[in-house]
Amino acid sequence: MDLSSAMLSKAKERHANVVRGTAVALPFPVDSFDLVYCVNAFHYFPQKEIFIGEAARVLRNRGALAIIGMDPHGQHDDWRLYDYFLGRL
């Protein structure tokens, strides 16, 4: 899933199933996934808490949320696991 049409076009080149959507209104029903992951995008979300709530909404009981990426505003250029929201959803 991505908001960017250009990114979705790139994914389609690899025959991926794609969905256009936004992080603050995930276009999926309640209890849809065992895993929600966000790669290299979390630092761009102006309303991080809303995304976390949306991820919790679409996750099944005992599901997991993984937020992984590089923060271009940070001083590190290696991969980091964000710890903005620790705990269970």
OpenMM code with the backbone's topology and positions (N, CA, C; nanometers):
from openmm import Vec3, app, unit

residues = "MET ASP LEU SER SER ALA MET LEU SER LYS ALA LYS GLU ARG HIS ALA ASN VAL VAL ARG GLY THR ALA VAL ALA LEU PRO PHE PRO VAL ASP SER PHE ASP LEU VAL TYR CYS VAL ASN ALA PHE HIS TYR PHE PRO GLN LYS GLU ILE PHE ILE GLY GLU ALA ALA ARG VAL LEU ARG ASN ARG GLY ALA LEU ALA ILE ILE GLY MET ASP PRO HIS GLY GLN HIS ASP ASP TRP ARG LEU TYR ASP TYR PHE LEU GLY ARG LEU".split()
positions = [
    Vec3(0.0840, -0.1157, 0.0000),
    Vec3(0.0000, 0.0000, 0.0000),
    Vec3(0.0893, 0.1230, 0.0000),
    Vec3(0.0481, 0.2220, -0.0764),
    Vec3(0.1221, 0.3477, -0.0817),
    Vec3(0.0262, 0.4562, -0.1279),
    Vec3(0.0561, 0.5779, -0.0931),
    Vec3(-0.0212, 0.6921, -0.1410),
    Vec3(0.0286, 0.7373, -0.2778),
    Vec3(0.1547, 0.7108, -0.3057),
    Vec3(0.2196, 0.7572, -0.4278),
    Vec3(0.1876, 0.6678, -0.5478),
    Vec3(0.1287, 0.7256, -0.6494),
    Vec3(0.1016, 0.6509, -0.7730),
    Vec3(0.2311, 0.6031, -0.8375),
    Vec3(0.3354, 0.6843, -0.8292),
    Vec3(0.4645, 0.6463, -0.8872),
    Vec3(0.5219, 0.5230, -0.8176),
    Vec3(0.5132, 0.5190, -0.6859),
    Vec3(0.5635, 0.4027, -0.6125),
    Vec3(0.4810, 0.2783, -0.6439),
    Vec3(0.3507, 0.2947, -0.6575),
    Vec3(0.2651, 0.1811, -0.6915),
    Vec3(0.2976, 0.1284, -0.8307),
    Vec3(0.3273, 0.2186, -0.9226),
    Vec3(0.3654, 0.1769, -1.0580),
    Vec3(0.4932, 0.0941, -1.0551),
    Vec3(0.5899, 0.1353, -0.9726),
    Vec3(0.7147, 0.0591, -0.9595),
    Vec3(0.6868, -0.0802, -0.9035),
    Vec3(0.5994, -0.0876, -0.8042),
    Vec3(0.5659, -0.2174, -0.7445),
    Vec3(0.4963, -0.3077, -0.8459),
    Vec3(0.4110, -0.2499, -0.9284),
    Vec3(0.3402, -0.3283, -1.0304),
    Vec3(0.4373, -0.3890, -1.1312),
    Vec3(0.5512, -0.3233, -1.1536),
    Vec3(0.6521, -0.3776, -1.2449),
    Vec3(0.7016, -0.5142, -1.1983),
    Vec3(0.6915, -0.5381, -1.0690),
    Vec3(0.7337, -0.6668, -1.0117),
    Vec3(0.6135, -0.7564, -0.9837),
    Vec3(0.5015, -0.7226, -1.0444),
    Vec3(0.3786, -0.8020, -1.0354),
    Vec3(0.3248, -0.8115, -0.8927),
    Vec3(0.3443, -0.7075, -0.8144),
    Vec3(0.2921, -0.7035, -0.6781),
    Vec3(0.1458, -0.6601, -0.6797),
    Vec3(0.0696, -0.7096, -0.5835),
    Vec3(-0.0659, -0.6595, -0.5624),
    Vec3(-0.0539, -0.5275, -0.4880),
    Vec3(-0.1143, -0.4232, -0.5412),
    Vec3(-0.0987, -0.2913, -0.4808),
    Vec3(-0.2343, -0.2305, -0.4476),
    Vec3(-0.2334, -0.1456, -0.3449),
    Vec3(-0.3519, -0.0721, -0.3023),
    Vec3(-0.3085, 0.0709, -0.2758),
    Vec3(-0.3825, 0.1670, -0.3282),
    Vec3(-0.3529, 0.3080, -0.3005),
    Vec3(-0.4290, 0.3480, -0.1754),
    Vec3(-0.3591, 0.4103, -0.0820),
    Vec3(-0.4237, 0.4511, 0.0418),
    Vec3(-0.3339, 0.5389, 0.1244),
    Vec3(-0.3882, 0.5849, 0.2354),
    Vec3(-0.3152, 0.6724, 0.3263),
    Vec3(-0.3026, 0.6070, 0.4637),
    Vec3(-0.1978, 0.6404, 0.5343),
    Vec3(-0.1690, 0.5793, 0.6636),
    Vec3(-0.2700, 0.6163, 0.7713),
    Vec3(-0.3414, 0.7259, 0.7542),
    Vec3(-0.4368, 0.7686, 0.8570),
    Vec3(-0.5783, 0.7187, 0.8296),
    Vec3(-0.5965, 0.6449, 0.7211),
    Vec3(-0.7263, 0.5841, 0.6889),
    Vec3(-0.6995, 0.4589, 0.6058),
    Vec3(-0.6479, 0.3555, 0.6709),
    Vec3(-0.6120, 0.2335, 0.5990),
    Vec3(-0.7364, 0.1734, 0.5335),
    Vec3(-0.7279, 0.1419, 0.4039),
    Vec3(-0.8450, 0.0964, 0.3289),
    Vec3(-0.8728, -0.0538, 0.3439),
    Vec3(-0.8747, -0.1004, 0.4690),
    Vec3(-0.8964, -0.2418, 0.4969),
    Vec3(-0.9935, -0.2562, 0.6140),
    Vec3(-1.0688, -0.3670, 0.6181),
    Vec3(-1.1624, -0.3887, 0.7291),
    Vec3(-1.0905, -0.4218, 0.8601),
    Vec3(-1.1640, -0.4137, 0.9685),
    Vec3(-1.1156, -0.4510, 1.1014),
    Vec3(-1.0686, -0.5967, 1.0985),
    Vec3(-0.9635, -0.6254, 1.1747),
    Vec3(-0.9122, -0.7626, 1.1907),
    Vec3(-0.8735, -0.8283, 1.0580),
    Vec3(-0.8017, -0.7575, 0.9740),
    Vec3(-0.7649, -0.8095, 0.8417),
    Vec3(-0.6291, -0.8794, 0.8375),
    Vec3(-0.5369, -0.8434, 0.9269),
    Vec3(-0.3982, -0.8878, 0.9113),
    Vec3(-0.3389, -0.9399, 1.0415),
    Vec3(-0.2432, -1.0312, 1.0268),
    Vec3(-0.1623, -1.0762, 1.1399),
    Vec3(-0.0400, -0.9870, 1.1575),
    Vec3(-0.0006, -0.9191, 1.0509),
    Vec3(0.1170, -0.8323, 1.0540),
    Vec3(0.0907, -0.7073, 0.9710),
    Vec3(0.1220, -0.5935, 1.0287),
    Vec3(0.1257, -0.4668, 0.9551),
    Vec3(0.2688, -0.4175, 0.9664),
    Vec3(0.3299, -0.3850, 0.8535),
    Vec3(0.4645, -0.3294, 0.8603),
    Vec3(0.4733, -0.2027, 0.7772),
    Vec3(0.5564, -0.1141, 0.8241),
    Vec3(0.5759, 0.0165, 0.7620),
    Vec3(0.7262, 0.0322, 0.7414),
    Vec3(0.7670, 0.0494, 0.6164),
    Vec3(0.9094, 0.0558, 0.5845),
    Vec3(0.9428, 0.1917, 0.5236),
    Vec3(1.0359, 0.2616, 0.5857),
    Vec3(1.0874, 0.3907, 0.5372),
    Vec3(0.9793, 0.4954, 0.5127),
    Vec3(0.8774, 0.4989, 0.5971),
    Vec3(0.7716, 0.5980, 0.5786),
    Vec3(0.7279, 0.6645, 0.7082),
    Vec3(0.7442, 0.5985, 0.8215),
    Vec3(0.6887, 0.6465, 0.9484),
    Vec3(0.7307, 0.7897, 0.9807),
    Vec3(0.8539, 0.8242, 0.9520),
    Vec3(0.9036, 0.9581, 0.9840),
    Vec3(0.8336, 1.0666, 0.9020),
    Vec3(0.7664, 1.0289, 0.7935),
    Vec3(0.6936, 1.1264, 0.7122),
    Vec3(0.5520, 1.1531, 0.7638),
    Vec3(0.4979, 1.0659, 0.8477),
    Vec3(0.3591, 1.0789, 0.8914),
    Vec3(0.3450, 1.1931, 0.9916),
    Vec3(0.2657, 1.2965, 0.9605),
    Vec3(0.2470, 1.4056, 1.0557),
    Vec3(0.1603, 1.3642, 1.1747),
    Vec3(0.0792, 1.2602, 1.1581),
    Vec3(-0.0101, 1.2141, 1.2649),
    Vec3(0.0219, 1.0678, 1.2965),
    Vec3(0.1368, 1.0469, 1.3571),
    Vec3(0.1845, 0.9118, 1.3842),
    Vec3(0.0866, 0.8319, 1.4699),
    Vec3(0.0255, 0.8972, 1.5685),
    Vec3(-0.0670, 0.8288, 1.6583),
    Vec3(-0.1879, 0.7743, 1.5829),
    Vec3(-0.2345, 0.8471, 1.4825),
    Vec3(-0.3496, 0.8001, 1.4050),
    Vec3(-0.3117, 0.6751, 1.3262),
    Vec3(-0.1920, 0.6737, 1.2687),
    Vec3(-0.1468, 0.5532, 1.1988),
    Vec3(-0.1409, 0.4342, 1.2935),
    Vec3(-0.0871, 0.4543, 1.4135),
    Vec3(-0.0782, 0.3453, 1.5107),
    Vec3(-0.2184, 0.2921, 1.5415),
    Vec3(-0.3144, 0.3819, 1.5578),
    Vec3(-0.4528, 0.3404, 1.5818),
    Vec3(-0.5118, 0.2640, 1.4648),
    Vec3(-0.4832, 0.3087, 1.3444),
    Vec3(-0.5310, 0.2397, 1.2245),
    Vec3(-0.4673, 0.1016, 1.2128),
    Vec3(-0.3394, 0.0924, 1.2429),
    Vec3(-0.2725, -0.0379, 1.2398),
    Vec3(-0.3371, -0.1319, 1.3412),
    Vec3(-0.3643, -0.0824, 1.4606),
    Vec3(-0.4296, -0.1644, 1.5632),
    Vec3(-0.5680, -0.2092, 1.5167),
    Vec3(-0.6389, -0.1237, 1.4482),
    Vec3(-0.7740, -0.1552, 1.3999),
    Vec3(-0.7725, -0.2708, 1.2996),
    Vec3(-0.6763, -0.2711, 1.2088),
    Vec3(-0.6747, -0.3740, 1.1038),
    Vec3(-0.6008, -0.5013, 1.1454),
    Vec3(-0.5324, -0.4975, 1.2601),
    Vec3(-0.4630, -0.6171, 1.3087),
    Vec3(-0.5589, -0.7112, 1.3806),
    Vec3(-0.5385, -0.8407, 1.3590),
    Vec3(-0.6121, -0.9424, 1.4336),
    Vec3(-0.5571, -0.9498, 1.5756),
    Vec3(-0.6308, -1.0151, 1.6638),
    Vec3(-0.5863, -1.0360, 1.8007),
    Vec3(-0.4487, -1.1025, 1.7999),
    Vec3(-0.3587, -1.0498, 1.8771),
    Vec3(-0.2201, -1.0967, 1.8872),
    Vec3(-0.1386, -1.0683, 1.7622),
    Vec3(-0.1863, -0.9782, 1.6754),
    Vec3(-0.1104, -0.9376, 1.5574),
    Vec3(0.0085, -0.8503, 1.5959),
    Vec3(0.0939, -0.8231, 1.5001),
    Vec3(0.2161, -0.7466, 1.5260),
    Vec3(0.2278, -0.6289, 1.4298),
    Vec3(0.2862, -0.5223, 1.4801),
    Vec3(0.3169, -0.4038, 1.4003),
    Vec3(0.4679, -0.3858, 1.3994),
    Vec3(0.5268, -0.3769, 1.2810),
    Vec3(0.6705, -0.3529, 1.2667),
    Vec3(0.6898, -0.2217, 1.1921),
    Vec3(0.7652, -0.1316, 1.2535),
    Vec3(0.7967, -0.0028, 1.1916),
    Vec3(0.9479, 0.0014, 1.1761),
    Vec3(0.9929, 0.0017, 1.0511),
    Vec3(1.1351, -0.0121, 1.0219),
    Vec3(1.1757, 0.0940, 0.9208),
    Vec3(1.2945, 0.1492, 0.9371),
    Vec3(1.3385, 0.2417, 0.8347),
    Vec3(1.4512, 0.3322, 0.8769),
    Vec3(1.4898, 0.4137, 0.7830),
    Vec3(1.5911, 0.5152, 0.8070),
    Vec3(1.5211, 0.6489, 0.8245),
    Vec3(1.5609, 0.7234, 0.9227),
    Vec3(1.5093, 0.8578, 0.9425),
    Vec3(1.6060, 0.9536, 0.8732),
    Vec3(1.5641, 1.0170, 0.7642),
    Vec3(1.6559, 1.1053, 0.6917),
    Vec3(1.6936, 1.2292, 0.7712),
    Vec3(1.6230, 1.2536, 0.8809),
    Vec3(1.6521, 1.3708, 0.9632),
    Vec3(1.7491, 1.3374, 1.0762),
    Vec3(1.7787, 1.2090, 1.0924),
    Vec3(1.8685, 1.1661, 1.1982),
    Vec3(2.0135, 1.1722, 1.1544),
    Vec3(2.1026, 1.1445, 1.2488),
    Vec3(2.2453, 1.1487, 1.2198),
    Vec3(2.2997, 1.0122, 1.1794),
    Vec3(2.2146, 0.9101, 1.1833),
    Vec3(2.2600, 0.7750, 1.1520),
    Vec3(2.2126, 0.7370, 1.0129),
    Vec3(2.2924, 0.6611, 0.9432),
    Vec3(2.2502, 0.6171, 0.8108),
    Vec3(2.2264, 0.4662, 0.8060),
    Vec3(2.2197, 0.4027, 0.9225),
    Vec3(2.1903, 0.2598, 0.9237),
    Vec3(2.0436, 0.2372, 0.9607),
    Vec3(1.9981, 0.1140, 0.9478),
    Vec3(1.8580, 0.0814, 0.9752),
    Vec3(1.8311, 0.0890, 1.1250),
    Vec3(1.7131, 0.1416, 1.1575),
    Vec3(1.6714, 0.1546, 1.2974),
    Vec3(1.5298, 0.1011, 1.3131),
    Vec3(1.5004, 0.0463, 1.4290),
    Vec3(1.3635, 0.0103, 1.4632),
    Vec3(1.3108, 0.1229, 1.5503),
    Vec3(1.2061, 0.1882, 1.5037),
    Vec3(1.1520, 0.3017, 1.5780),
    Vec3(1.0950, 0.2561, 1.7113),
    Vec3(1.1150, 0.3371, 1.8141),
    Vec3(1.0614, 0.3043, 1.9455),
    Vec3(0.9668, 0.4130, 1.9960),
    Vec3(0.9018, 0.4833, 1.9044),
    Vec3(0.8078, 0.5881, 1.9434),
    Vec3(0.6918, 0.5326, 2.0255),
    Vec3(0.6462, 0.4143, 1.9916),
    Vec3(0.5282, 0.3581, 2.0558),
    Vec3(0.5572, 0.2150, 2.0998),
    Vec3(0.6124, 0.2013, 2.2178),
    Vec3(0.6436, 0.0685, 2.2694),
    Vec3(0.5192, 0.0075, 2.3327),
    Vec3(0.5129, -0.1218, 2.3327),
    Vec3(0.4018, -0.1911, 2.3984),
    Vec3(0.3132, -0.2637, 2.3006),
    Vec3(0.2091, -0.3221, 2.3559),
    Vec3(0.1157, -0.3999, 2.2747),
    Vec3(0.0052, -0.3113, 2.2226),
    Vec3(-0.0412, -0.3439, 2.1043),
    Vec3(-0.1552, -0.2724, 2.0464),
    Vec3(-0.2835, -0.3322, 2.0973),
] * unit.nanometer
topology = app.Topology()
chain = topology.addChain("A")
for resn in residues:
    res = topology.addResidue(resn, chain)
    for name in ("N", "CA", "C"):
        topology.addAtom(name, app.Element.getBySymbol(name[0]), res)
